[in-house]
Amino acid sequence: MTAVPESTEWPIGKLLTWTTGYFTTHQIDEPRLSAELLLAHVLACSRMALYTRYDEIAPAEKIRAFKELVKRRREREPVAYLTGKAWFFSLEFSVSPAVLIPRPDTETLVEQAVSILRGGPPNANLLDLCTGSGCVALAVIKNVPDARAVATDISDPALQIAKNNAAAIGLAERVDFFSGDLYAALGDAPPRRFDVITANPPYIPSQAIDTLMPEVSRFEPRLALDGGSDGLQLIGRIINDSPHYLAAEGYLLLETGCDQTEQAAELIAATGQFSPARIVTDSAGHRRCVIARRLNLGVSA
Ligand SMILES: C[S@@+](CC[C@H](N)C(=O)[O-])C[C@H]1O[C@@H](n2cnc3c(N)ncnc32)[C@H](O)[C@@H]1O
């Protein structure tokens, strides 16, 4: 099967059916959904609207643009990078190849942070490390109206996307962004204390990255994936330094790989600064988050 065949007339319904078959032949995940998202993007309409326009003939220039995206999808470029959009926690985020595409798995981290902040003192401060598109920080404070966030990342292009998302969602006034390596992004001043620290850091073992599906290994930023030889390099650093940045009785919430939660919990225990960590599973039933509360030891660091 070649790319969308030349034909004078392509009603929207026929285009969707043909493309679904084409993606199926090329073993592209969720072929119908991919076809709908790409066509809706090109026609600047919603997926639902495609169904009310089933018999409409698509304009030739739109077909050309769609063919180009279909070709790129066949080469396994993720739909979210082709459309520049991803949905996360019922919010639309702009994405580019500078940021990880927000995952449904990560919504567990957000749910837990929202629940902790809603049950805590008012006007809480959140620190979101490794913010990428900003999806975690922004989804959390969107759902906790009196909370503020500081969000950091080592990648300036990622931070630019996160800032754009904050503005688009109407949260720019409630979040500050800083660039740098983990906590170093916060500067040299005496450490600020946060009520909650969240992070979805890179946690794939370096040597496993090339074995992942091509959508991930070839297109998502290595900086967002690579957690060092055991995958725990960033997780370990975040845990070890967290007591300096957490308020007494503040919470540390980390997303990890499903086979890393126990090790993360042990690293947390080894600091001697936290009550025993709790492990939370995601909606797919995988162990996904590690949550620990800092003890109130009556010391400031
Ligand atoms: C797995 S992505 C998570 C992005 C976003 N929080 C999410 O959940 O979709 C990890 C992010 O960590 C950033 N990162 C990698 N190394 C870092 C470091 N040493 N300090 C700060 N951020 C880092 C990457 O640029 C990337 O944006």
The ligand as an ORCA input file, in Angstrom:
! r2SCAN-3c Opt
* xyz 0 1
  C      10.143     12.280     32.150
  S      10.217     13.992     31.666
  C       8.822     14.595     32.600
  C       8.167     15.816     32.028
  C       6.832     16.166     32.709
  N       7.003     16.415     34.125
  C       5.822     15.048     32.518
  O       5.464     14.406     33.507
  O       5.387     14.826     31.381
  C      11.615     14.499     32.574
  C      12.057     15.965     32.426
  O      13.228     16.122     33.255
  C      14.106     17.041     32.632
  N      15.454     16.807     33.179
  C      16.350     15.857     32.844
  N      17.456     15.951     33.599
  C      17.238     16.978     34.458
  C      18.036     17.572     35.511
  N      19.246     17.109     35.809
  N      17.518     18.629     36.181
  C      16.275     19.100     35.859
  N      15.489     18.589     34.889
  C      15.974     17.538     34.194
  C      13.955     16.776     31.163
  O      14.348     17.903     30.405
  C      12.451     16.461     31.057
  O      11.729     17.623     30.733
*
